[in-house]
Amino acid sequence: MTVQLILGVILFILMVLIGGKKGARSFFALFLNFGVLLFAIMLMNDPDINPIILTLIACVIISCISLFFISEYNIKTLTAFISTIFTTGALLFFILWLTEISMIQGFSEEEIEEIGAFSLFVGVDFVQIGASMIIMSTIGAIIDLSISISSPMQEIHYHNPDISRKELFKSGLSIGRDILGTSTNTLFFAFFGGYMALLIWFKDLSYSIGDIVNSKVFSSEMIFIGSAGIGVALAIPITSMITAFYLIRAKKTESS
């Protein structure tokens, strides 16, 4: 039995014991999302398919799996889904512009030695691939924050049904402010955890701070983190506004 299988079994047992049926669905959702990403990556090799459009379709499917499959269809998952789509759409133009001017596409000089034996004529647009990578790296953080805001807002509205739309919106912003710091820290430390060996390598090669900051592999990851952080920040008011609108409208519909 491999270590990966053992860890997978332990994860499944803990998710079922703690989360019940929702925990089991969350575990299987990991494989579904992995399958969507793998299928999207395979299709990106086709020069007739636009990688950005393919990525957006994959993100919509991943959002549906992460929200509706795990937590079923209800107001909080619906508002989180709509918020995710709006935030990603608003961030898309910024990502496309940023990818064009930053020139982070392709491989860095630190990676050239590893791929030197392979042909670099892969027949795909690496500018669009770079934009797709940024979009995929932000979608998870946006989904997580959207449901983390819409769910407590629904609880606030349930326990205080007379709350106004403005007050409910302010409550969502207050919740988002508390989550914002932890979410950005998670993105930041995930980078350092995943690239710690690279940073040690930079030190062994006597890279200066300027060399590190201007290296493509470092700057591209920082751009990924910055884009995800911007997406998280944008998702807070968008999710709060959409959730407040839907909850108050649902209450008026029930009253009438």
VEXGUGU-948860 format. One line per 10 residues: number of its first residue (from 0); for each residue y, z, x of N, C-alpha, C, O. Coordinates in steps of 0.2 Angstrom, whole numbers, plus 5000, padded with zeros to 4 digits. Each point is the difference from the previous one (the first is absolute). Layout:
NUM	Y Z X Y Z X Y Z X Y Z X ~ ... $
//
This chain:
0	4994 5000 5004 5006 5000 4996 5006 5000 5004 5001 5004 5005 ~ 5004 4991 4994 5006 5000 5004 5005 5005 4999 5000 5003 4994 ~ 5005 4998 5010 5005 5005 4999 5004 4997 4994 5002 5005 4996 ~ 4999 4989 5003 5004 4997 4995 4997 5002 4993 5003 5002 4995 ~ 4990 4997 5005 4997 5001 4994 5000 5008 4998 5001 5002 4994 ~ 4998 5002 5011 5001 5007 4999 5007 5002 4997 5000 5004 4995 ~ 5005 4994 5008 5007 5001 4998 5001 4998 4993 5003 5003 4996 ~ 4994 4991 5003 5001 4997 4993 4996 5004 4995 5003 5001 4994 ~ 4991 5002 5007 4997 5004 4995 5004 5006 4999 5000 5003 4995 ~ 5002 5000 5011 5004 5007 4999 5006 4998 4996 5002 5005 4996 $
10	5002 4990 5005 5006 4998 4996 4998 5000 4993 5004 5002 4996 ~ 4991 4994 5003 4998 4999 4993 4998 5006 4996 5002 5002 4994 ~ 4994 5003 5009 4998 5006 4998 5007 5004 4998 5000 5003 4995 ~ 5004 4998 5010 5006 5004 4999 5005 4997 4994 5002 5004 4996 ~ 4998 4989 5004 5004 4997 4995 4997 5001 4993 5004 5001 4995 ~ 4990 4999 5005 4997 5001 4993 5000 5008 4998 5002 5001 4994 ~ 4997 5003 5011 5000 5007 4998 5007 5003 4998 5001 5004 4996 ~ 5004 4993 5008 5007 5002 4998 5003 4996 4995 5004 5003 4995 ~ 4995 4990 5005 5004 4996 4995 4995 4998 4994 5003 4997 4995 ~ 4991 5004 5005 4996 4999 4994 4999 4992 5000 4999 4997 5005 $
20	5001 5001 4989 5000 4992 4998 5005 4997 5004 4999 4994 5002 ~ 5007 5008 4997 5006 4997 5004 4999 5000 5007 5002 4995 5003 ~ 4995 5010 5000 4999 5000 5007 4995 4994 5002 5000 4997 5005 ~ 4995 5002 4991 4995 4995 5001 5003 4993 4999 4998 4996 5004 ~ 5006 5003 4991 5003 4994 4999 5005 4999 5006 5000 4994 5003 ~ 5003 5011 5000 5004 4999 5006 4996 4998 5006 5003 4996 5004 ~ 4991 5006 4997 4996 4999 5005 4998 4992 5000 5001 4997 5005 ~ 4997 5001 4989 4998 4993 4999 5006 4995 5000 5000 4995 5002 ~ 5006 5008 4997 5006 4996 5000 5002 4998 5007 5003 4995 5002 ~ 4995 5010 5003 5001 4998 5007 4996 4993 5002 5003 4996 5003 $
30	4991 5004 4995 4996 4994 5001 5003 4994 4996 5000 4994 5003 ~ 5002 5007 4991 5003 4994 4997 5006 4997 5003 5001 4994 5001 ~ 5004 5011 5001 5006 4998 5003 4998 4997 5007 5003 4995 5002 ~ 4992 5007 5002 4998 4997 5006 4998 4993 4999 5001 4996 5004 ~ 4995 5003 4990 4997 4994 4999 5006 4995 4998 5000 4994 5002 ~ 5005 5008 4995 5006 4996 4998 5003 4998 5006 5002 4994 5001 ~ 5000 5011 5004 5003 4998 5006 4996 4995 5004 5003 4996 5003 ~ 4991 5005 4998 4995 4996 5004 5000 4993 4997 5001 4995 5004 ~ 4999 5004 4989 5000 4994 4997 5006 4996 5001 5001 4994 5002 ~ 5005 5010 4998 5007 4997 5001 5000 4998 5007 5003 4994 5001 $
40	4995 5010 5004 5000 4998 5007 4996 4993 5001 5002 4996 5004 ~ 4992 5004 4993 4996 4994 5001 5004 4994 4997 5000 4994 5003 ~ 5003 5006 4992 5004 4995 4997 5006 4998 5003 5002 4994 5000 ~ 5001 5010 5004 5006 4999 5004 4998 4995 5006 5005 4997 5002 ~ 4989 5002 4999 4998 4995 5005 5001 4993 4998 5000 4995 5004 ~ 5001 5004 4989 5001 4993 4997 5007 4998 5001 5004 5004 4997 ~ 4998 4991 5006 5007 4998 5001 5003 4998 4993 5006 4999 5000 ~ 4990 4999 4995 5003 4998 4994 5002 5006 4996 5003 4999 4994 ~ 4996 5007 5008 5001 5006 4996 5006 5004 5003 5000 5001 5006 ~ 5005 5000 4990 5006 5004 5003 4998 5007 5001 4998 5004 4995 $
50	5002 4999 5011 4998 5007 5001 5004 5005 4996 4997 5005 4998 ~ 5009 4994 5001 5005 5005 4997 4998 5000 4992 4999 5006 4998 ~ 5000 4989 4999 4998 5000 4993 4993 5003 4999 4999 5004 4996 ~ 4996 4994 5009 4994 5003 5000 5000 5008 5001 4997 5003 4996 ~ 5008 4999 5008 5000 5007 5001 5003 5004 4994 4998 5005 4998 ~ 5007 4992 4999 5003 5002 4994 4994 5001 4994 5000 5005 4997 ~ 4996 4990 5002 4995 5000 4995 4995 5006 5002 4998 5004 4996 ~ 5000 4996 5011 4996 5006 5002 5003 5007 4999 4996 5004 4998 ~ 5010 4996 5003 5004 5007 4998 5000 5002 4993 4999 5005 4998 ~ 5001 4990 4998 5000 5001 4992 4993 5002 4999 4999 5005 4996 $
60	4996 4992 5006 4993 5002 4999 4999 5007 5003 4997 5004 4996 ~ 5005 4998 5010 4999 5006 5003 5004 5006 4996 4997 5005 4999 ~ 5009 4993 4998 5003 5005 4996 4997 5001 4994 4999 5006 4997 ~ 4998 4989 5000 4996 5001 4993 4994 5004 5002 4998 5005 4996 ~ 4998 4994 5009 4994 5004 5002 5002 5007 5001 4997 5005 4998 ~ 5009 4996 5006 5002 5007 5003 5003 5004 4994 4999 5006 5000 ~ 5003 4991 4995 5003 5003 4994 4996 5000 4994 4998 5006 4997 ~ 5000 4989 5000 4997 4999 4994 4992 5002 5001 4997 5003 4995 ~ 5000 4995 5010 4993 5001 5001 4999 5008 5001 4995 5003 4998 ~ 5009 5000 5006 4999 5007 5002 5003 5004 4994 4996 5005 4998 $
70	5010 4994 5000 5003 5005 4995 5000 4997 4993 5004 5003 4996 ~ 4993 4991 5003 5000 4997 4993 5007 4998 4998 5005 5001 5004 ~ 4995 4995 4991 5006 4997 4997 5004 5006 4996 4997 5002 4995 ~ 5009 5000 5007 5004 5004 4996 5007 4999 5002 5002 4996 5004 ~ 5003 5008 4994 5007 4999 5001 5001 5001 5007 5004 4996 5003 ~ 4994 5009 5000 5001 5002 5007 4998 4994 5005 5003 4999 5005 ~ 4991 4999 4994 4997 4994 5004 5004 4994 4999 5001 4996 5004 ~ 5001 5003 4989 5003 4993 4999 5007 5000 5003 5002 4995 5003 ~ 5002 5011 4997 5006 5000 5003 5000 5000 5007 5004 4997 5003 ~ 4991 5006 5000 4999 5000 5007 4998 4993 5002 5003 4997 5006 $
80	4993 4999 4990 4999 4993 5002 5006 4996 5000 5001 4996 5004 ~ 5003 5005 4990 5006 4996 5000 5005 5001 5005 5003 4996 5003 ~ 4997 5011 4999 5005 5002 5005 4998 4997 5007 5004 4998 5004 ~ 4989 5002 4997 4998 4997 5006 5001 4992 5001 5002 4998 5005 ~ 4997 4999 4989 5002 4992 5000 5007 4999 5002 5002 4996 5003 ~ 5003 5008 4993 5007 4999 5001 5002 5002 5007 5004 4996 5003 ~ 4993 5009 5000 5002 5002 5007 4998 4995 5005 5004 4999 5004 ~ 4990 4999 4995 4997 4995 5005 5004 4993 4999 5002 4997 5005 ~ 5000 5001 4989 5004 4994 4999 5007 5001 5003 5003 4996 5003 ~ 5000 5010 4996 5007 5001 5003 4999 5000 5008 5005 4998 5003 $
90	4990 5005 5000 4999 5000 5007 4998 4994 5003 5001 4999 5006 ~ 4996 4996 4990 4998 4994 5003 5005 4996 5003 4999 4997 5006 ~ 5007 5002 4991 5005 4996 5003 5002 5003 5007 5002 4996 5005 ~ 4999 5011 4995 5002 5003 5006 4994 4999 5006 5002 4999 5006 ~ 4992 5001 4992 4994 4999 5005 5000 4993 5002 4999 4999 5006 ~ 5002 4996 4990 5000 4993 5002 5006 4999 5005 4999 4997 5005 ~ 5007 5006 4994 5006 4999 5004 4999 5004 5007 5001 4997 5005 ~ 4996 5009 4994 4999 5004 5006 4994 4997 5005 5001 5000 5006 ~ 4994 4997 4991 4995 4996 5004 5003 4994 5004 4998 4999 5005 ~ 5007 4998 4991 5003 4994 5004 5004 5002 5006 5000 4997 5005 $
100	5004 5008 4994 5005 5002 5005 4997 5004 5006 5002 5000 5005 ~ 4992 5004 4993 4998 5004 5005 4994 4997 5005 4999 5002 5005 ~ 4999 4992 4992 4995 4996 5004 4994 5005 5003 4998 4999 5006 ~ 4999 5004 4989 4994 5005 5002 4994 4996 4999 4994 5003 5001 ~ 5006 4991 4997 4994 4997 4998 4996 4998 5006 5002 5000 5006 ~ 4991 4999 4994 4996 4999 5005 4998 5006 5004 5000 5005 4998 ~ 4997 4994 5008 4997 5005 5004 5005 5002 5006 5004 4996 5002 ~ 4996 5010 4999 5004 5003 5006 4997 4998 5006 4994 4998 5001 ~ 5010 5003 5005 4997 4999 5006 4995 5005 5003 4995 4998 5004 ~ 5005 5008 4992 4994 5004 5002 4994 4998 4997 4994 5002 5002 $
110	5006 4994 4993 4994 4998 4997 4997 4993 5002 4995 4998 4998 ~ 5009 4998 5006 4999 4994 5002 4993 5000 5004 4996 4995 5000 ~ 5004 5010 5005 4994 5000 5004 4993 5000 4996 4995 4997 5002 ~ 5005 5007 4993 4994 5001 4996 4998 4993 4996 4994 4999 4999 ~ 5011 4997 4999 4999 4994 4996 5000 4994 5005 5000 4994 4997 ~ 5001 5007 5009 5001 4994 5005 4994 4995 4999 5002 4994 5002 ~ 4992 5008 4997 4995 4995 5000 4999 4996 4993 4996 4996 5000 ~ 5009 5006 4995 4999 4997 4994 5006 4995 4999 5005 5000 5003 ~ 4994 4995 4993 5005 4995 4998 5005 5003 4996 4999 5003 4995 ~ 5008 4996 5007 5005 5002 4996 5003 4996 4994 5004 5001 4996 $
120	4993 4993 5004 5001 4995 4995 4996 5001 4993 4995 4997 4999 ~ 5007 5009 4998 4997 5002 4994 5002 4996 4993 4996 5001 4995 ~ 5009 4996 5006 5003 4996 4994 5003 5004 4994 4999 4997 4994 ~ 5003 5009 5008 5004 5003 4994 5007 5002 5003 5001 5000 5006 ~ 5003 5002 4989 5007 5001 5001 5000 5008 5002 5000 5004 4995 ~ 5002 4998 5011 4999 5007 5002 5007 5003 4997 5000 5006 5000 ~ 5005 4991 4998 5006 5003 4997 4998 5003 4993 5002 5005 4999 ~ 4994 4990 4998 4998 5003 4993 4995 5005 5001 5000 5005 4995 ~ 4995 4994 5010 4995 5006 5001 5004 5006 5001 4998 5006 4998 ~ 5007 4994 5007 5004 5006 5001 5003 5003 4994 5000 5006 4999 $
130	5003 4990 4997 5003 5003 4993 4994 5003 4996 5001 5005 4997 ~ 4993 4992 5003 4995 5002 4996 4997 5007 5002 4999 5004 4996 ~ 5001 4997 5011 4998 5006 5003 5005 5006 4998 4998 5005 4998 ~ 5008 4993 5002 5005 5005 4998 4999 5002 4993 5001 5006 4998 ~ 4998 4989 4997 4999 5001 4993 4994 5005 4999 5001 5005 4996 ~ 4994 4993 5007 4994 5004 4999 5000 5007 5003 4997 5005 4997 ~ 5007 4996 5008 5001 5007 5003 5005 5004 4996 4999 5006 5000 ~ 5004 4991 4995 5005 5004 4996 4997 5001 4993 5002 5005 4997 ~ 4993 4991 5001 4998 5001 4993 4997 5006 4998 5001 5003 4995 ~ 4995 5000 5010 4996 5006 4999 5005 5006 4999 4999 5004 4996 $
140	5006 4996 5009 5005 5006 4999 5004 4999 4994 5001 5006 4997 ~ 5001 4988 5000 5003 5000 4994 4996 5002 4994 5003 5003 4996 ~ 4991 4995 5004 4995 5002 4995 5000 5007 4999 5000 5004 4995 ~ 4999 4999 5011 4999 5008 5001 5006 5003 4997 4999 5005 4996 ~ 5007 4993 5006 5006 5004 4998 5001 4999 4993 5003 5004 4996 ~ 4996 4990 5001 5001 4998 4993 4996 5005 4996 5003 5002 4995 ~ 4991 4998 5006 4996 5004 4996 5001 5008 5001 4999 5004 4995 ~ 5004 4998 5011 5001 5007 5001 5007 5002 4996 5001 5006 4999 ~ 5003 4989 4999 5006 5001 4997 4998 5000 4992 5003 5004 4996 ~ 4994 4991 5002 4999 4998 4993 4996 5006 4997 5001 5002 4994 $
150	4994 5000 5009 4995 5005 4998 5004 5007 4998 4999 5002 4994 ~ 5004 5001 5011 5004 5006 4998 5005 4999 4995 5002 5004 4996 ~ 5001 4990 5004 5006 4999 4995 4997 5000 4993 5003 5002 4995 ~ 4990 4995 5004 4997 5000 4994 4999 5008 4998 5000 5001 4994 ~ 4998 5003 5011 4998 5007 4998 5007 5003 4998 5000 5004 4995 ~ 5005 4995 5008 5007 5003 4998 5002 4998 4993 5002 5004 4996 ~ 4997 4989 5003 5001 4998 4993 4996 5003 4995 5002 5001 4994 ~ 4991 5000 5008 4995 5003 4995 5002 5007 4998 5000 5002 4994 ~ 5002 5002 5011 5002 5007 4999 5007 5001 4998 5002 5006 4997 ~ 5002 4989 5003 5007 5001 4998 5002 4993 4996 5004 4996 5003 $
160	4993 5003 4991 5001 4993 4997 5007 4999 4998 5002 4994 4999 ~ 5003 5011 5001 5007 4999 4998 5004 4998 5006 5006 4999 4999 ~ 4991 5000 5007 5004 4999 5005 5003 4993 5000 4997 4995 4997 ~ 5009 5004 5005 5004 4993 4999 4997 4996 5006 4997 5002 5005 ~ 5005 4991 4994 4998 4995 5005 5003 5001 5007 4997 4999 5005 ~ 5010 5003 4994 5003 5002 5006 4997 5005 5004 5000 5000 5006 ~ 4999 5006 4991 4997 5006 5003 4993 4998 5003 4998 5003 5005 ~ 4998 4993 4991 4993 4998 5002 5001 4996 5007 4996 5001 5004 ~ 5009 4995 4996 5001 4995 5006 5002 5005 5006 4998 4999 5005 ~ 5006 5006 4994 5002 5004 5005 4994 5004 5003 5000 5001 5006 $
170	4996 5001 4989 4994 5004 5002 4995 4995 5005 4998 5003 5004 ~ 5002 4991 4994 4996 4995 5004 5003 4999 5007 4996 5000 5005 ~ 5011 5000 4995 5003 5000 5007 4999 5006 5004 4999 4999 5006 ~ 5001 5007 4990 4999 5006 5004 4993 5000 5003 4998 5002 5005 ~ 4997 4996 4991 4993 5000 5002 4999 4995 5006 4997 5001 5005 ~ 5007 4993 4994 4999 4995 5006 5003 5002 5006 4998 4999 5006 ~ 5008 5005 4994 5003 5003 5006 4995 5004 5004 5000 5000 5006 ~ 4996 5004 4990 4995 5005 5003 4995 4996 5004 4997 5002 5005 ~ 5001 4992 4992 4994 4996 5002 5003 4996 5006 4996 4998 5004 ~ 5010 5000 4996 5003 4995 5005 4998 5002 5007 4998 4996 5004 $
180	5004 5010 4997 4999 5002 5007 4993 5000 5003 4999 4998 5005 ~ 4997 5005 4990 4993 5000 5002 4997 4993 5001 4995 4999 5004 ~ 5007 4996 4991 4997 4994 5001 5002 4996 5006 4996 4997 5003 ~ 5011 5004 4999 5002 4996 5006 4997 5003 5006 4998 4997 5005 ~ 5001 5010 4995 4996 5003 5006 4993 4998 5000 4998 4999 5006 ~ 4999 5000 4989 4993 4997 5000 5000 4993 5003 4995 4999 5004 ~ 5009 4997 4994 5000 4993 5003 5002 5001 5007 4997 4996 5004 ~ 5007 5008 4998 5002 5000 5007 4994 5003 5005 4999 4997 5005 ~ 4998 5008 4992 4995 5003 5004 4994 4996 5000 4995 5001 5005 ~ 5004 4995 4990 4994 4996 5000 5001 4994 5005 4995 4999 5003 $
190	5011 4999 4998 5001 4995 5006 4998 5004 5007 4996 4997 5004 ~ 5007 5009 4997 4998 5003 5006 4993 5002 5001 4997 5000 5006 ~ 5000 5001 4989 4993 5002 5000 4995 4994 5002 4996 5000 5004 ~ 5006 4994 4993 4996 4994 5001 5002 4997 5006 4996 4996 5003 ~ 5010 5005 5000 5002 4996 5006 5001 5005 5006 5004 4999 5005 ~ 4993 5007 4995 5001 5005 5005 4997 4997 5007 5003 5001 5005 ~ 4991 4995 4994 4998 4998 5006 5004 4994 5003 5001 5000 5006 ~ 5003 4997 4990 5005 4995 5003 5005 5003 5003 5003 4998 5005 ~ 5000 5007 4992 5006 5004 5003 4998 5003 5007 5004 5000 5004 ~ 4989 5003 4996 4998 5002 5007 5000 4994 5005 5001 5001 5006 $
200	4997 4994 4991 4999 4994 5005 5007 4998 5002 5001 4998 5006 ~ 5004 5002 4990 5007 4999 5002 5002 5005 5005 5003 4997 5005 ~ 4995 5009 4995 5002 5005 5005 4997 4998 5006 5003 5001 5006 ~ 4990 4997 4994 4997 4999 5006 5002 4994 5004 5000 4999 5006 ~ 5003 4996 4990 5003 4994 5003 5007 5001 5002 5004 4995 5002 ~ 4999 5011 4997 5007 5002 5002 5005 4996 4996 5005 4998 5003 ~ 4993 5001 4990 5005 4997 4996 5006 5004 4999 5000 5006 4999 ~ 5006 4992 5002 5006 5003 4998 5001 5001 4992 4997 4996 4997 ~ 5008 5008 5001 5001 5001 4993 5002 4993 4997 4998 4998 4995 ~ 5006 4998 5009 5003 4994 4998 4994 4995 4999 5000 4996 4996 $
210	4995 5004 5009 4994 4995 5000 4996 5002 4994 4998 4995 4996 ~ 5001 5011 5002 4996 5002 4994 5003 4998 4994 4997 4997 4995 ~ 5010 5004 5004 5003 4999 4994 5001 4992 4999 4999 4998 4994 ~ 5001 4998 5011 5001 4993 5000 4993 4997 5000 5000 4993 4999 ~ 4995 5010 5002 4993 4997 5000 4998 4998 4992 5002 5004 4996 ~ 4995 4990 5004 4999 4997 4993 4995 5005 4996 5001 5001 4994 ~ 4994 5002 5009 4995 5004 4997 5003 5006 4997 4998 5002 4995 ~ 5007 5001 5009 5003 5006 4998 5005 4999 4994 5000 5003 4995 ~ 5005 4992 5007 5005 4998 4995 4997 4998 4993 5003 5001 4995 ~ 4992 4995 5005 4997 4998 4994 4997 5005 4996 5001 5001 4994 $
220	4996 5004 5009 4997 5006 4996 5006 5004 4998 5000 5003 4994 ~ 5005 4998 5009 5006 5004 4998 5004 4996 4994 5002 5003 4995 ~ 4997 4990 5005 5003 4997 4995 4996 5001 4993 5002 5000 4995 ~ 4991 5000 5007 4995 5001 4994 5002 5007 4997 5000 5001 4994 ~ 5001 5004 5010 5001 5007 4998 5007 5000 4996 5001 5003 4995 ~ 5004 4994 5008 5007 5000 4997 5000 4996 4993 5003 5003 4996 ~ 4993 4992 5004 4999 4996 4993 4997 5004 4995 5002 5001 4994 ~ 4993 5003 5008 4996 5004 4995 5005 5006 4998 4999 5002 4995 ~ 5005 5001 5010 5004 5005 4998 5005 4998 4995 5002 5003 4996 ~ 5001 4991 5005 5005 4997 4996 4997 4999 4993 5003 5001 4995 $
230	4991 4997 5005 4996 4999 4993 4999 5006 4997 5001 5001 4994 ~ 4997 5004 5010 4999 5007 4997 5007 5003 4997 5000 5002 4994 ~ 5006 4997 5009 5006 5002 4998 5002 4996 4994 5003 5003 4995 ~ 4996 4991 5005 5002 4996 4994 4996 5002 4994 5002 4999 4994 ~ 4991 5002 5007 4996 5002 4994 5002 5006 4997 4998 5001 4994 ~ 5005 5004 5009 5002 5006 4996 5005 4999 4994 4998 5002 4995 ~ 5008 4995 5006 5004 4998 4994 4997 4995 4995 5001 5001 4994 ~ 4995 4994 5009 4997 4995 4996 4995 5004 4995 5000 4999 4994 ~ 4996 5005 5009 4994 5003 4996 5003 5005 4995 4998 5000 4995 ~ 5007 5004 5008 5003 5005 4995 5003 4996 4994 5000 5003 4995 $
240	5004 4992 5006 5003 4996 4995 4995 4997 4995 5001 5001 4994 ~ 4994 4996 5009 4995 4997 4995 4996 5005 4996 4999 4999 4994 ~ 4999 5006 5010 4996 5005 4996 5004 5004 4995 4998 5001 4994 ~ 5009 5001 5007 5004 5003 4996 5001 4995 4993 5000 5003 4995 ~ 5001 4991 5007 5001 4995 4994 4994 5000 4996 5001 5000 4994 ~ 4993 4999 5009 4994 4999 4996 4998 5007 4996 4998 4999 4994 ~ 5003 5007 5009 4998 5006 4997 5005 5001 4994 4997 5002 4995 ~ 5009 4997 5006 5005 5001 4994 4999 4995 4995 5000 5002 4994 ~ 4998 4992 5007 4999 4995 4995 4994 5001 4997 5000 4999 4994 ~ 4995 5004 5009 4993 5001 4997 5001 5006 4995 4997 5000 4994 $
250	5007 5005 5008 5002 5005 4995 5003 4998 4994 4999 5002 4994 ~ 5006 4993 5007 5004 4998 4994 4996 4996 4995 5000 5000 4994 ~ 4995 4996 5010 4995 4996 4996 4996 5004 4995 4999 4999 4995 ~ 4998 5007 5008 4996 5004 4997 5004 5004 4994 4997 5001 4995 ~ 5009 5001 5006 5004 5003 4995 5002 4996 4994 5000 5002 4995 ~ 5001 4991 5007 5001 4995 4994 4994 4998 4997 5000 4996 4995 $
//
